Amino acid sequence: MSNLIRSVLLILAGAVLVACSGGAPSMPAQTPGKPPVAATLTVGLSADAESMDPFYVNQAAGWSVVHAVFDHLIERDFESRLVPGLAESWAVLDDHTLEFKLRRGVTFHNGEPFNAQAVKFSVERMLTTEDAPNRSKFTAIDAVEVVDEYTVRFKLNRPDGTLFDSLTSRLAMLPPGYFASVGAEGFARAPVGTGPFRFVEWVPDSHITLAANENYWEGSYKGKPQVAKVVFRVLPEIATRLAELQTGGIDLMQDLPADQIATVEAAGMVVLPAETFQLAYIMTIADDANLPTYDVRVRQALNYAVDVDTIIKNLLAGYGRRIASPIGPGYLGYNPDVAPYPYDPAKALELLAEAGYPEGFETVMDITTTDRSDTAEAVAGQLARVGVRVTIRTFELGQFNQNWIERKQSPLWQVRWGNTPDPQSIGMFASCTGWISRYCNEEVTALLDAAQATMDQQERASLYSQAGKLLHDDPVGIYLWTSTQVYGLSPRVRGFRPSPLLAIIVSGITLAE
Amino acid sequence: MPGYVFQRLCHGLLVLWGVSVIVFLLMHLSGDPATVLLPLDTPPEEVEAFRHKMGLDRPLPIQYLFFVSRVVRGDFGYSYHYRTDALEIVLQRLPATLRLAAAALSFSLILALPAGVIAALKRDSFFDVAVRVLVLIGQAVPGFWLALMLMMLFSVRLRWLPVSGYTGWRSLILPAVTAGSFSMASIARLLRSGLLEVLGKDYILTARAKGLSSTQVLTRHALKNAAIPAVTMIAIQTGWLLGGSVIAEVIFAYPGLGYLAVNSIGYRDLPVIQCFVAVMAAMVVVVNLAVDLIYAWLDPRIRLYRNDH
């Protein structure tokens, strides 16, 4: 029910906002009688953090807090390059050993020193925290060896080239002494990290308050804190976030829908779109010989039949680029020479006829209540023009995922996947061994497995590039577009840079008066 | 009277037991919580380990028995999402919802009681027509639309009231009006029609004939008898409001029980949902018990009739 309300609400909110701004175009966006709050940056999140314990965080909203309170050994900067974090440098000693040289003079918010012991503790806690959502990304680590106060070695049980990527956001460095004294629950109530902001308060579903860490170390890509206080407010309803942005209740918000951009700009706010590494697909079942989508020609035909650029232009306000494979723009191994399928319904009809479906066929597409239904309907409408008649079924996210895991999904299903430029997770759905995969191409599988087990990033890029070409020709689904995160900013916000990790990095932000 | 109260209490307990069974079963009809809580790329063995740890791999009747035996000890389990005691989370949110429910109910009663009474007394007058139109609007306007309109007008345009969150009594006004407008309309309508019916009765004529003033007729004879449907409606609305007005709470980001329930359903946070429903059901049972007592006071026939059985 709440989802229905939500969609109706979005539409109405749009109408209301347009009506309000249209009715009084000259009304200035000012806040009479409201005292200036120069020292406090207020951010509107579309969801609450899952936890204040970084090991339990797995969504963008929570990452914004994690990146403010904690640091990682390696970080991914605003250009999505791997840059030194709490490790000043790292080296691959051999296929089974990584060495990290740690930054000196860094202390946790409670004064505890950051050193090799802290790294050892953090990694070991991750490996033993069975319900930590990202634990499986680190299982290649067998042991952490403390070489000296500022040098650690990871002993691996298998070569794993994806570790560097995982270390950038999934393994925050924790203070062992403090953790031992307060325990896991105490830590989640009052977390302590080395990051640019100290934790002050978390009122679940309401707000998270942080205060500047004046002793934040020099040289972080995040920059030193520029405001005394940051408040993350949890505002799941888009209409509420927009109203708060217009009235100065928040300075910065995420997840601005494309259809609200004009309204927000008309109200004097700044709109900042940022392309992310999240890619949109219509996945297809390609491993069931009873289905039309088993035939590679059918899957190619589906790609030719969808006018992706028109959907991007009309439904996504132009934000998004058509993709050619799961190795999207900016990904490790992205190959710009592999061009996306052009819109060519004649070619699609030809391929369908070759595959034995001259009259097309009937099929079903699953979507979740948390994803957009308008794009799915647009795709279905275009497929109908080449005779592929699609019925859309909507599921709640949990049921949708469960269907996927249990291989009970429909032949088509709409998905957004990926949040880092490392294609480490595409094997899940695009290889013969991926456990939620409905696709099997031996060559692709061999390339993805090799890329996973290679420590040399150049070599990995080359392997992914080859896999991308094969995945284009033998598509795992209909390749749609790169997702764009659109931020709405109050005009007084300065120095905000969108992170490719979807988190809002608050430390570089200042507020003008 | 004690027998009557005891009988109502037993009914309440029966309702609570029924609620526990239904809630427990319903939650298992829509998928596996493990698939919501863990990321999609979690390997199957880790999903299994998680299911085992949370007891989700046991047969349903066993899970139910565990559930009930824990619940009677006040232990609703550990919230998957909030990673703390489920009862603690629900009780933390309870004051905010009670505050909003009280504000919404006060808003609706302050408007509905005089509106209903005056409209009935001045039947077909301009005031009566105005009340009837307002009541129609109050019942027909969807809550989310009203909430957005109020927000756009009083918060964005006029800047009189905060948009969302809770920063003091001013934050209560818009959510309370949103949550209370429907009950205001229903109570006013029922009170008006109840009074109209009673005012046409013979005993009112008798009361007037024996020389009582209009006020005395109204307060001592008419209102008491006309109040039963209105009291029923107030009780139903109170139950709704105690459950947290989901729409008002979500739109105004007001951290109460309704908001918690919606989030917990999204996260499939079973312990919190079960705890929420149990606490809710308990409160509704208490409200109903209070209403049964009020009925008995308003109309002795009710308590005598029940005692005969």
Interface residues (C-beta under 8 A of the other chain):
Chain A: S2 I5 V8 L9 L12 A13 V16 L17 C20 A24 M27 T31 P32 G33 K34 D48 E50 S51 D53 Y56 N58 E130 D131 P133 N134 R135 S136 E185 A188 V203 P204 D205 S206 H207 R233 V234 L235 P236 E237 A239 T240 A243 E244 Q246 T247 G249 E396 L397 G398 Q399 N401 Q402 W404 I405 S425 M428 W435 I436
Chain B: S30 G31 D32 P33 T35 V36 L37 L38 P39 L40 D41 T42 P43 P44 E46 V47 A49 F50 K53 H81 Y82 R83 T84 I89 F144 W145 L148 M149 M151 M152 S155 V156 R157 R159 P162 V163 S164 G165 Y166 V246 I247 V250 I251 F252 A253 P255 Y259 L260 V262 N263 I265 G266 R268
